Amino acid sequence: MRKTLVLLAFLPLLAAAPAHAEPSPSLKWTAPCPDYGMSPSPTAGLDCATLRVPLDYADPGGRTIELTLSRHAGTPGKRRGVLLMNPGGPGSPGLAMPAQLLQRMGGSGLPDAYDVIGFDPRGTAYSTPVTCGMTTSEERGAVLGPYADGPRDVIATAAKARAVAGKCGSASTKDLLPHMTTANTARDLDRIREALGEKKISYYGVSYGSYLGAAYASMFPGRGDRIVLDSVLGPHGLDARANQRFAEGFDDRFPDFAAWAAERDDVHHLGATPAAVTAKFFELAAVRGPEFRANTWNGLYDDASFSALARDWAGAARAAAGPLDGDNHAALQLQVLCNDSDWPEQVGYYQRAVERERARHPMFGPAAANVNPCAFWPVERAEPPVRVGGPGPANVLLVQNLRDPATPLSGARETRAAFGARARLVTVDAGGHGVFTRENACGNAVVLGYLRDGVFPAADGSCQSGRSQ
């Protein structure tokens, strides 16, 4: 995926001691960090290091790959441990996350309390990158099929999806492909913990990063300190059901944009009422096709994108793709999604799903349910998917907007149920993808209260949206 009050009862953590360093950390930190070819550098002010990890954890003494890590060191006397961060994707690089946290929450005391660690996950950017050799935007967008008008469209999409899967299976990094999984990335997290010399790590992950964090908390329950999952996927990660839920998220979120546009009809002329804006959507979709629907879904991720989305509806030129939107991002996203789950392989399944979702979610359902390259994936899964949940400490905080276009509330509720007494879910009456570090005082306070102060909610709760002061 792409790419931030009702009173709550809080219970302080009891004797939650800081994670103490083990004797021999093995990382050598240097500066400057890689800059992704961007100016100014998004990693300015950070230190970076590299770490070798097994390509295949079933063969720990065999071939290794390289991970690149970044760090903003905590403040002596205030530091309590390490906080690893992941931005989602999968396929999104994460070296800049400590700098982004410092920029957005620098006065909160959180960066003082931790060595904040970012990393490019295996297969991404500066961490032994993978490729599928995709050269067009259509190929790179194949993970989410275009809106299908009927069974013939699904057949046409299937032919293109099969070709992309074939490219991934014959690419120059095909030997890496079977090992790009969430389970292996969670194992990488634990190797990072070891290399840092820590007994436990705290973790913040958003979007797909919520599933990675859920996997780590499930696979290594005794090695997690304070775990925060933001904009939460269901307990099965990004499988076919999660793809179909994008349409559910679209329906949950679109009314926010429709109301926003109706209030500004004198500026954008998209309709004087939310109903008129919705009618305009279907009118434009009929003329401009599947890309219009996909662009609209992308524009629902953040209220700050609404103006650009309105201009896009009016036919204004869209921003060009950035330097991180190329083959590598799309290749790793596909490889993790397709390796993690057992995707249906029959085109007929997707044809039926498209028609079912058209009835349930006509705005975006036939796009979210369309076939993608995972149906024709060239390798079999090496191990079962991660089973989220299981025994462990009560240290998993889930935060979730009520109207999220990519990870709707239903998935967060399922993950909450999977963790049982180990987790708490706090919902925010807001729209968009991402709670923490957004302009939301309540959501930020809940996360800061836990990561910085160790205050874990005594029960699930909810809070109102509202701008940070």
TIMIBA-715706 format. One record per residue (C-alpha): residue in one letter; x, y, z. Coordinates in steps of 0.02 Angstrom, whole numbers, padded with zeros to 5 digits. Layout:
<nodes>
<code A, c1 X, c2 Y, c3 Z>
...
</nodes>
This chain:
<nodes>
<code M, c1 00000, c2 00000, c3 00000>
<code R, c1 00048, c2 00175, c3 -00018>
<code K, c1 00099, c2 00271, c3 -00004>
<code T, c1 -00050, c2 00513, c3 00523>
<code L, c1 -00627, c2 00657, c3 01185>
<code V, c1 -00710, c2 00517, c3 01253>
<code L, c1 -00613, c2 00494, c3 01414>
<code L, c1 -00499, c2 00342, c3 01416>
<code A, c1 -00455, c2 00240, c3 01570>
<code F, c1 -00267, c2 00219, c3 01580>
<code L, c1 -00166, c2 00096, c3 01682>
<code P, c1 00020, c2 00130, c3 01712>
<code L, c1 00139, c2 -00010, c3 01668>
<code L, c1 00195, c2 -00100, c3 01824>
<code A, c1 00384, c2 -00107, c3 01847>
<code A, c1 00417, c2 -00100, c3 01659>
<code A, c1 00604, c2 -00087, c3 01673>
<code P, c1 00705, c2 -00014, c3 01529>
<code A, c1 00784, c2 -00138, c3 01410>
<code H, c1 00966, c2 -00157, c3 01464>
<code A, c1 01107, c2 -00173, c3 01341>
<code E, c1 01191, c2 -00341, c3 01314>
<code P, c1 01381, c2 -00340, c3 01318>
<code S, c1 01437, c2 -00332, c3 01138>
<code P, c1 01337, c2 -00232, c3 01010>
<code S, c1 01412, c2 -00256, c3 00837>
<code L, c1 01361, c2 -00105, c3 00733>
<code K, c1 01478, c2 00032, c3 00674>
<code W, c1 01386, c2 00196, c3 00653>
<code T, c1 01446, c2 00324, c3 00526>
<code A, c1 01381, c2 00481, c3 00441>
<code P, c1 01314, c2 00540, c3 00324>
<code C, c1 01178, c2 00417, c3 00284>
<code P, c1 01121, c2 00373, c3 00107>
<code D, c1 01004, c2 00506, c3 00039>
<code Y, c1 00900, c2 00411, c3 -00091>
<code G, c1 00961, c2 00535, c3 -00221>
<code M, c1 00856, c2 00672, c3 -00143>
<code S, c1 00903, c2 00850, c3 -00097>
<code P, c1 00893, c2 00903, c3 00039>
<code S, c1 00935, c2 00733, c3 00111>
<code P, c1 00790, c2 00656, c3 00208>
<code T, c1 00917, c2 00570, c3 00320>
<code A, c1 01019, c2 00724, c3 00367>
<code G, c1 01082, c2 00720, c3 00546>
<code L, c1 01068, c2 00532, c3 00565>
<code D, c1 01202, c2 00399, c3 00585>
<code C, c1 01196, c2 00239, c3 00482>
<code A, c1 01266, c2 00064, c3 00493>
<code T, c1 01254, c2 -00100, c3 00397>
<code L, c1 01213, c2 -00274, c3 00461>
<code R, c1 01228, c2 -00443, c3 00375>
<code V, c1 01082, c2 -00562, c3 00403>
<code P, c1 01041, c2 -00734, c3 00332>
<code L, c1 00950, c2 -00734, c3 00166>
<code D, c1 00866, c2 -00896, c3 00220>
<code Y, c1 00842, c2 -00919, c3 00406>
<code A, c1 00820, c2 -01105, c3 00377>
<code D, c1 01004, c2 -01101, c3 00327>
<code P, c1 01076, c2 -00976, c3 00452>
<code G, c1 01256, c2 -01014, c3 00405>
<code G, c1 01226, c2 -00990, c3 00220>
<code R, c1 01213, c2 -00840, c3 00107>
<code T, c1 01187, c2 -00670, c3 00187>
<code I, c1 01112, c2 -00506, c3 00131>
<code E, c1 01142, c2 -00330, c3 00194>
<code L, c1 01026, c2 -00218, c3 00293>
<code T, c1 01057, c2 -00031, c3 00310>
<code L, c1 01003, c2 00050, c3 00473>
<code S, c1 00988, c2 00230, c3 00531>
<code R, c1 00991, c2 00303, c3 00707>
<code H, c1 00951, c2 00458, c3 00804>
<code A, c1 01029, c2 00431, c3 00975>
<code G, c1 00927, c2 00463, c3 01131>
<code T, c1 00978, c2 00588, c3 01264>
<code P, c1 01097, c2 00524, c3 01399>
<code G, c1 01008, c2 00513, c3 01564>
<code K, c1 00838, c2 00506, c3 01479>
<code R, c1 00863, c2 00359, c3 01362>
<code R, c1 00763, c2 00203, c3 01409>
<code G, c1 00794, c2 00089, c3 01259>
<code V, c1 00777, c2 00078, c3 01071>
<code L, c1 00627, c2 00111, c3 00960>
<code L, c1 00623, c2 00029, c3 00788>
<code M, c1 00510, c2 00107, c3 00657>
<code N, c1 00434, c2 00045, c3 00493>
<code P, c1 00335, c2 00150, c3 00368>
<code G, c1 00239, c2 00009, c3 00283>
<code G, c1 00224, c2 -00035, c3 00101>
<code P, c1 00290, c2 -00167, c3 00097>
<code G, c1 00431, c2 -00096, c3 -00006>
<code S, c1 00442, c2 00074, c3 00076>
<code P, c1 00617, c2 00123, c3 00135>
<code G, c1 00633, c2 00176, c3 00316>
<code L, c1 00801, c2 00260, c3 00344>
<code A, c1 00721, c2 00432, c3 00355>
<code M, c1 00596, c2 00386, c3 00492>
<code P, c1 00703, c2 00442, c3 00642>
<code A, c1 00728, c2 00612, c3 00559>
<code Q, c1 00542, c2 00625, c3 00522>
<code L, c1 00499, c2 00583, c3 00702>
<code L, c1 00621, c2 00715, c3 00764>
<code Q, c1 00546, c2 00844, c3 00646>
<code R, c1 00366, c2 00808, c3 00692>
<code M, c1 00381, c2 00761, c3 00877>
<code G, c1 00549, c2 00835, c3 00927>
<code G, c1 00476, c2 00935, c3 01071>
<code S, c1 00377, c2 00790, c3 01142>
<code G, c1 00520, c2 00706, c3 01235>
<code L, c1 00498, c2 00544, c3 01136>
<code P, c1 00661, c2 00556, c3 01036>
<code D, c1 00753, c2 00587, c3 01200>
<code A, c1 00689, c2 00424, c3 01274>
<code Y, c1 00752, c2 00309, c3 01137>
<code D, c1 00885, c2 00275, c3 01011>
<code V, c1 00765, c2 00288, c3 00865>
<code I, c1 00809, c2 00161, c3 00731>
<code G, c1 00753, c2 00162, c3 00551>
<code F, c1 00798, c2 00032, c3 00421>
<code D, c1 00771, c2 -00015, c3 00241>
<code P, c1 00688, c2 -00186, c3 00253>
<code R, c1 00766, c2 -00332, c3 00160>
<code G, c1 00747, c2 -00308, c3 -00027>
<code T, c1 00723, c2 -00119, c3 -00014>
<code A, c1 00833, c2 00022, c3 -00076>
<code Y, c1 00998, c2 00011, c3 00021>
<code S, c1 00964, c2 -00162, c3 00093>
<code T, c1 01011, c2 -00285, c3 -00047>
<code P, c1 00871, c2 -00228, c3 -00164>
<code V, c1 00764, c2 -00342, c3 -00271>
<code T, c1 00695, c2 -00310, c3 -00443>
<code C, c1 00560, c2 -00377, c3 -00557>
<code G, c1 00623, c2 -00281, c3 -00708>
<code M, c1 00462, c2 -00181, c3 -00724>
<code T, c1 00479, c2 -00038, c3 -00845>
<code T, c1 00305, c2 00039, c3 -00854>
<code S, c1 00188, c2 00118, c3 -00727>
<code E, c1 00056, c2 -00009, c3 -00775>
<code E, c1 00171, c2 -00152, c3 -00725>
<code R, c1 00222, c2 -00066, c3 -00564>
<code G, c1 00039, c2 -00041, c3 -00518>
<code A, c1 -00010, c2 -00222, c3 -00551>
<code V, c1 -00028, c2 -00263, c3 -00366>
<code L, c1 -00198, c2 -00176, c3 -00370>
<code G, c1 -00292, c2 -00218, c3 -00528>
<code P, c1 -00386, c2 -00085, c3 -00626>
<code Y, c1 -00573, c2 -00065, c3 -00604>
<code A, c1 -00653, c2 -00207, c3 -00704>
<code D, c1 -00815, c2 -00175, c3 -00797>
<code G, c1 -00845, c2 -00360, c3 -00821>
<code P, c1 -00772, c2 -00536, c3 -00840>
<code R, c1 -00678, c2 -00491, c3 -00999>
<code D, c1 -00585, c2 -00353, c3 -00908>
<code V, c1 -00529, c2 -00480, c3 -00777>
<code I, c1 -00464, c2 -00595, c3 -00915>
<code A, c1 -00368, c2 -00451, c3 -00993>
<code T, c1 -00295, c2 -00403, c3 -00824>
<code A, c1 -00248, c2 -00584, c3 -00792>
<code A, c1 -00141, c2 -00591, c3 -00949>
<code K, c1 -00045, c2 -00436, c3 -00894>
<code A, c1 -00030, c2 -00500, c3 -00715>
<code R, c1 00040, c2 -00666, c3 -00777>
<code A, c1 00172, c2 -00572, c3 -00876>
<code V, c1 00225, c2 -00471, c3 -00723>
<code A, c1 00238, c2 -00628, c3 -00618>
<code G, c1 00347, c2 -00703, c3 -00753>
<code K, c1 00461, c2 -00552, c3 -00749>
<code C, c1 00482, c2 -00569, c3 -00561>
<code G, c1 00523, c2 -00753, c3 -00581>
<code S, c1 00657, c2 -00722, c3 -00713>
<code A, c1 00731, c2 -00559, c3 -00648>
<code S, c1 00913, c2 -00539, c3 -00601>
<code T, c1 00871, c2 -00557, c3 -00416>
<code K, c1 00758, c2 -00710, c3 -00437>
<code D, c1 00866, c2 -00808, c3 -00314>
<code L, c1 00815, c2 -00684, c3 -00177>
<code L, c1 00631, c2 -00689, c3 -00218>
<code P, c1 00572, c2 -00836, c3 -00110>
<code H, c1 00648, c2 -00758, c3 00046>
<code M, c1 00559, c2 -00590, c3 00039>
<code T, c1 00426, c2 -00622, c3 00173>
<code T, c1 00356, c2 -00538, c3 00326>
<code A, c1 00417, c2 -00682, c3 00435>
<code N, c1 00596, c2 -00657, c3 00375>
<code T, c1 00585, c2 -00469, c3 00400>
<code A, c1 00524, c2 -00501, c3 00578>
<code R, c1 00675, c2 -00612, c3 00602>
<code D, c1 00782, c2 -00470, c3 00535>
<code L, c1 00708, c2 -00359, c3 00670>
<code D, c1 00769, c2 -00480, c3 00800>
<code R, c1 00943, c2 -00484, c3 00723>
<code I, c1 00943, c2 -00294, c3 00732>
<code R, c1 00896, c2 -00309, c3 00916>
<code E, c1 01043, c2 -00425, c3 00945>
<code A, c1 01163, c2 -00312, c3 00849>
<code L, c1 01108, c2 -00164, c3 00954>
<code G, c1 01147, c2 -00261, c3 01112>
<code E, c1 00969, c2 -00249, c3 01178>
<code K, c1 00866, c2 -00377, c3 01271>
<code K, c1 00704, c2 -00298, c3 01210>
<code I, c1 00651, c2 -00173, c3 01077>
<code S, c1 00504, c2 -00055, c3 01065>
<code Y, c1 00422, c2 -00039, c3 00895>
<code Y, c1 00310, c2 00079, c3 00796>
<code G, c1 00241, c2 00024, c3 00627>
<code V, c1 00107, c2 00100, c3 00517>
<code S, c1 00002, c2 00021, c3 00380>
<code Y, c1 00090, c2 -00139, c3 00322>
<code G, c1 00213, c2 -00097, c3 00461>
<code S, c1 00072, c2 -00140, c3 00581>
<code Y, c1 00072, c2 -00318, c3 00515>
<code L, c1 00261, c2 -00329, c3 00527>
<code G, c1 00249, c2 -00273, c3 00708>
<code A, c1 00108, c2 -00396, c3 00741>
<code A, c1 00217, c2 -00534, c3 00667>
<code Y, c1 00364, c2 -00486, c3 00778>
<code A, c1 00256, c2 -00479, c3 00934>
<code S, c1 00189, c2 -00651, c3 00890>
<code M, c1 00352, c2 -00735, c3 00841>
<code F, c1 00460, c2 -00656, c3 00978>
<code P, c1 00336, c2 -00611, c3 01117>
<code G, c1 00468, c2 -00599, c3 01253>
<code R, c1 00579, c2 -00479, c3 01156>
<code G, c1 00456, c2 -00338, c3 01129>
<code D, c1 00450, c2 -00191, c3 01248>
<code R, c1 00317, c2 -00065, c3 01196>
<code I, c1 00232, c2 -00108, c3 01030>
<code V, c1 00124, c2 00016, c3 00934>
<code L, c1 00028, c2 -00035, c3 00778>
<code D, c1 -00047, c2 00111, c3 00682>
<code S, c1 -00178, c2 00095, c3 00543>
<code V, c1 -00194, c2 -00089, c3 00570>
<code L, c1 -00207, c2 -00228, c3 00443>
<code G, c1 -00301, c2 -00386, c3 00484>
<code P, c1 -00208, c2 -00533, c3 00563>
<code H, c1 -00176, c2 -00613, c3 00392>
<code G, c1 -00083, c2 -00464, c3 00322>
<code L, c1 -00102, c2 -00408, c3 00142>
<code D, c1 -00192, c2 -00558, c3 00071>
<code A, c1 -00336, c2 -00563, c3 -00055>
<code R, c1 -00461, c2 -00515, c3 00080>
<code A, c1 -00357, c2 -00363, c3 00131>
<code N, c1 -00349, c2 -00309, c3 -00051>
<code Q, c1 -00538, c2 -00319, c3 -00062>
<code R, c1 -00552, c2 -00215, c3 00096>
<code F, c1 -00478, c2 -00066, c3 00003>
<code A, c1 -00653, c2 -00042, c3 -00069>
<code E, c1 -00727, c2 -00046, c3 00106>
<code G, c1 -00602, c2 00087, c3 00156>
<code F, c1 -00646, c2 00191, c3 00003>
<code D, c1 -00829, c2 00190, c3 00053>
<code D, c1 -00788, c2 00232, c3 00234>
<code R, c1 -00678, c2 00379, c3 00186>
<code F, c1 -00756, c2 00455, c3 00029>
<code P, c1 -00895, c2 00547, c3 00124>
<code D, c1 -00761, c2 00654, c3 00209>
<code F, c1 -00700, c2 00715, c3 00040>
<code A, c1 -00876, c2 00737, c3 -00026>
<code A, c1 -00921, c2 00848, c3 00122>
<code W, c1 -00758, c2 00946, c3 00104>
<code A, c1 -00786, c2 00976, c3 -00082>
<code A, c1 -00968, c2 01025, c3 -00058>
<code E, c1 -00916, c2 01159, c3 00067>
<code R, c1 -00798, c2 01229, c3 -00067>
<code D, c1 -00910, c2 01215, c3 -00218>
<code D, c1 -00878, c2 01398, c3 -00257>
<code V, c1 -00694, c2 01354, c3 -00281>
<code H, c1 -00692, c2 01180, c3 -00358>
<code H, c1 -00868, c2 01165, c3 -00433>
<code L, c1 -00886, c2 00980, c3 -00396>
<code G, c1 -01058, c2 00991, c3 -00318>
<code A, c1 -01148, c2 01092, c3 -00187>
<code T, c1 -01195, c2 00940, c3 -00081>
<code P, c1 -01107, c2 00778, c3 -00038>
<code A, c1 -01234, c2 00685, c3 -00145>
<code A, c1 -01192, c2 00797, c3 -00293>
<code V, c1 -01005, c2 00766, c3 -00268>
<code T, c1 -01037, c2 00579, c3 -00264>
<code A, c1 -01136, c2 00591, c3 -00425>
<code K, c1 -00991, c2 00689, c3 -00501>
<code F, c1 -00874, c2 00546, c3 -00455>
<code F, c1 -00975, c2 00420, c3 -00555>
<code E, c1 -00993, c2 00543, c3 -00698>
<code L, c1 -00805, c2 00571, c3 -00709>
<code A, c1 -00764, c2 00387, c3 -00683>
<code A, c1 -00871, c2 00340, c3 -00833>
<code V, c1 -00770, c2 00459, c3 -00942>
<code R, c1 -00595, c2 00447, c3 -00870>
<code G, c1 -00588, c2 00263, c3 -00827>
<code P, c1 -00496, c2 00157, c3 -00698>
<code E, c1 -00352, c2 00278, c3 -00668>
<code F, c1 -00474, c2 00409, c3 -00605>
<code R, c1 -00540, c2 00290, c3 -00473>
<code A, c1 -00365, c2 00241, c3 -00418>
<code N, c1 -00309, c2 00423, c3 -00408>
<code T, c1 -00461, c2 00464, c3 -00303>
<code W, c1 -00424, c2 00322, c3 -00182>
<code N, c1 -00244, c2 00382, c3 -00165>
<code G, c1 -00307, c2 00558, c3 -00131>
<code L, c1 -00411, c2 00498, c3 00016>
<code Y, c1 -00258, c2 00452, c3 00120>
<code D, c1 -00240, c2 00624, c3 00198>
<code D, c1 -00350, c2 00778, c3 00219>
<code A, c1 -00201, c2 00879, c3 00158>
<code S, c1 -00220, c2 00794, c3 -00012>
<code F, c1 -00400, c2 00849, c3 -00039>
<code S, c1 -00356, c2 01009, c3 -00132>
<code A, c1 -00242, c2 00915, c3 -00252>
<code L, c1 -00377, c2 00783, c3 -00275>
<code A, c1 -00506, c2 00916, c3 -00318>
<code R, c1 -00387, c2 00988, c3 -00446>
<code D, c1 -00360, c2 00815, c3 -00518>
<code W, c1 -00548, c2 00796, c3 -00538>
<code A, c1 -00546, c2 00960, c3 -00632>
<code G, c1 -00415, c2 00891, c3 -00751>
<code A, c1 -00259, c2 00976, c3 -00682>
<code A, c1 -00092, c2 00890, c3 -00710>
<code R, c1 -00041, c2 00769, c3 -00574>
<code A, c1 00127, c2 00770, c3 -00487>
<code A, c1 00261, c2 00660, c3 -00566>
<code A, c1 00315, c2 00501, c3 -00478>
<code G, c1 00454, c2 00524, c3 -00351>
<code P, c1 00624, c2 00439, c3 -00347>
<code L, c1 00562, c2 00301, c3 -00231>
<code D, c1 00413, c2 00251, c3 -00338>
<code G, c1 00506, c2 00140, c3 -00461>
<code D, c1 00532, c2 -00045, c3 -00492>
<code N, c1 00614, c2 -00086, c3 -00326>
<code H, c1 00467, c2 -00027, c3 -00220>
<code A, c1 00340, c2 -00116, c3 -00329>
<code A, c1 00446, c2 -00274, c3 -00342>
<code L, c1 00468, c2 -00297, c3 -00156>
<code Q, c1 00286, c2 -00258, c3 -00125>
<code L, c1 00234, c2 -00395, c3 -00243>
<code Q, c1 00361, c2 -00518, c3 -00178>
<code V, c1 00309, c2 -00499, c3 00004>
<code L, c1 00123, c2 -00502, c3 -00033>
<code C, c1 00132, c2 -00652, c3 -00148>
<code N, c1 00252, c2 -00750, c3 -00037>
<code D, c1 00157, c2 -00716, c3 00124>
<code S, c1 -00013, c2 -00784, c3 00075>
<code D, c1 -00096, c2 -00922, c3 -00025>
<code W, c1 -00182, c2 -00821, c3 -00162>
<code P, c1 -00323, c2 -00897, c3 -00266>
<code E, c1 -00254, c2 -00956, c3 -00433>
<code Q, c1 -00413, c2 -00972, c3 -00538>
<code V, c1 -00465, c2 -00823, c3 -00644>
<code G, c1 -00646, c2 -00872, c3 -00612>
<code Y, c1 -00624, c2 -00833, c3 -00427>
<code Y, c1 -00579, c2 -00653, c3 -00469>
<code Q, c1 -00720, c2 -00637, c3 -00595>
<code R, c1 -00844, c2 -00688, c3 -00462>
<code A, c1 -00762, c2 -00578, c3 -00331>
<code V, c1 -00770, c2 -00427, c3 -00447>
<code E, c1 -00957, c2 -00447, c3 -00473>
<code R, c1 -00988, c2 -00476, c3 -00288>
<code E, c1 -00888, c2 -00322, c3 -00240>
<code R, c1 -00972, c2 -00218, c3 -00375>
<code A, c1 -01136, c2 -00246, c3 -00285>
<code R, c1 -01062, c2 -00210, c3 -00113>
<code H, c1 -00943, c2 -00069, c3 -00156>
<code P, c1 -00979, c2 00002, c3 -00329>
<code M, c1 -00857, c2 00147, c3 -00313>
<code F, c1 -00699, c2 00041, c3 -00299>
<code G, c1 -00744, c2 -00141, c3 -00269>
<code P, c1 -00708, c2 -00207, c3 -00445>
<code A, c1 -00532, c2 -00134, c3 -00434>
<code A, c1 -00493, c2 -00202, c3 -00261>
<code A, c1 -00557, c2 -00377, c3 -00308>
<code N, c1 -00471, c2 -00388, c3 -00478>
<code V, c1 -00335, c2 -00515, c3 -00513>
<code N, c1 -00151, c2 -00475, c3 -00483>
<code P, c1 00016, c2 -00563, c3 -00512>
<code C, c1 00002, c2 -00663, c3 -00350>
<code A, c1 -00121, c2 -00778, c3 -00440>
<code F, c1 00021, c2 -00833, c3 -00554>
<code W, c1 00167, c2 -00824, c3 -00434>
<code P, c1 00319, c2 -00924, c3 -00492>
<code V, c1 00369, c2 -00993, c3 -00320>
<code E, c1 00277, c2 -01084, c3 -00182>
<code R, c1 00275, c2 -01018, c3 -00005>
<code A, c1 00423, c2 -01083, c3 00095>
<code E, c1 00327, c2 -01083, c3 00260>
<code P, c1 00151, c2 -01054, c3 00325>
<code P, c1 00096, c2 -00873, c3 00354>
<code V, c1 00133, c2 -00796, c3 00523>
<code R, c1 00000, c2 -00837, c3 00650>
<code V, c1 -00037, c2 -00672, c3 00736>
<code G, c1 -00075, c2 -00682, c3 00922>
<code G, c1 -00028, c2 -00814, c3 01047>
<code P, c1 00034, c2 -00798, c3 01226>
<code G, c1 00140, c2 -00653, c3 01280>
<code P, c1 00141, c2 -00490, c3 01378>
<code A, c1 00004, c2 -00360, c3 01369>
<code N, c1 00107, c2 -00232, c3 01273>
<code V, c1 00024, c2 -00211, c3 01101>
<code L, c1 -00065, c2 -00045, c3 01072>
<code L, c1 -00170, c2 -00026, c3 00914>
<code V, c1 -00221, c2 00147, c3 00855>
<code Q, c1 -00344, c2 00166, c3 00712>
<code N, c1 -00442, c2 00302, c3 00624>
<code L, c1 -00625, c2 00259, c3 00602>
<code R, c1 -00621, c2 00305, c3 00417>
<code D, c1 -00459, c2 00239, c3 00343>
<code P, c1 -00459, c2 00210, c3 00153>
<code A, c1 -00323, c2 00076, c3 00154>
<code T, c1 -00337, c2 -00015, c3 00320>
<code P, c1 -00519, c2 -00003, c3 00372>
<code L, c1 -00578, c2 -00027, c3 00550>
<code S, c1 -00635, c2 -00206, c3 00520>
<code G, c1 -00456, c2 -00266, c3 00500>
<code A, c1 -00399, c2 -00179, c3 00659>
<code R, c1 -00540, c2 -00261, c3 00756>
<code E, c1 -00487, c2 -00433, c3 00693>
<code T, c1 -00306, c2 -00405, c3 00744>
<code R, c1 -00364, c2 -00342, c3 00913>
<code A, c1 -00463, c2 -00502, c3 00935>
<code A, c1 -00314, c2 -00609, c3 00882>
<code F, c1 -00205, c2 -00534, c3 01019>
<code G, c1 -00340, c2 -00548, c3 01152>
<code A, c1 -00286, c2 -00486, c3 01323>
<code R, c1 -00115, c2 -00437, c3 01255>
<code A, c1 -00185, c2 -00287, c3 01158>
<code R, c1 -00286, c2 -00129, c3 01172>
<code L, c1 -00372, c2 -00039, c3 01028>
<code V, c1 -00398, c2 00149, c3 01030>
<code T, c1 -00499, c2 00220, c3 00886>
<code V, c1 -00497, c2 00400, c3 00831>
<code D, c1 -00650, c2 00483, c3 00754>
<code A, c1 -00553, c2 00541, c3 00602>
<code G, c1 -00519, c2 00497, c3 00421>
<code G, c1 -00359, c2 00459, c3 00329>
<code H, c1 -00217, c2 00336, c3 00339>
<code G, c1 -00106, c2 00354, c3 00492>
<code V, c1 -00141, c2 00417, c3 00668>
<code F, c1 00024, c2 00458, c3 00752>
<code T, c1 00118, c2 00619, c3 00706>
<code R, c1 -00035, c2 00684, c3 00615>
<code E, c1 -00125, c2 00843, c3 00665>
<code N, c1 -00223, c2 00751, c3 00797>
<code A, c1 -00198, c2 00793, c3 00980>
<code C, c1 -00292, c2 00643, c3 01048>
<code G, c1 -00209, c2 00510, c3 00941>
<code N, c1 -00037, c2 00582, c3 00973>
<code A, c1 -00069, c2 00590, c3 01159>
<code V, c1 -00118, c2 00406, c3 01166>
<code V, c1 00040, c2 00349, c3 01075>
<code L, c1 00155, c2 00466, c3 01170>
<code G, c1 00077, c2 00415, c3 01333>
<code Y, c1 00126, c2 00236, c3 01299>
<code L, c1 00294, c2 00248, c3 01209>
<code R, c1 00363, c2 00391, c3 01313>
<code D, c1 00276, c2 00371, c3 01481>
<code G, c1 00231, c2 00187, c3 01487>
<code V, c1 00044, c2 00219, c3 01509>
<code F, c1 -00049, c2 00073, c3 01432>
<code P, c1 -00239, c2 00089, c3 01414>
<code A, c1 -00334, c2 -00014, c3 01542>
<code A, c1 -00465, c2 -00053, c3 01409>
<code D, c1 -00507, c2 -00017, c3 01229>
<code G, c1 -00561, c2 00163, c3 01201>
<code S, c1 -00600, c2 00300, c3 01077>
<code C, c1 -00565, c2 00483, c3 01059>
<code Q, c1 -00617, c2 00629, c3 00951>
<code S, c1 -00513, c2 00704, c3 00813>
<code G, c1 -00434, c2 00872, c3 00849>
<code R, c1 -00281, c2 00968, c3 00796>
<code S, c1 -00125, c2 00964, c3 00901>
<code Q, c1 -00084, c2 01128, c3 00986>
</nodes>
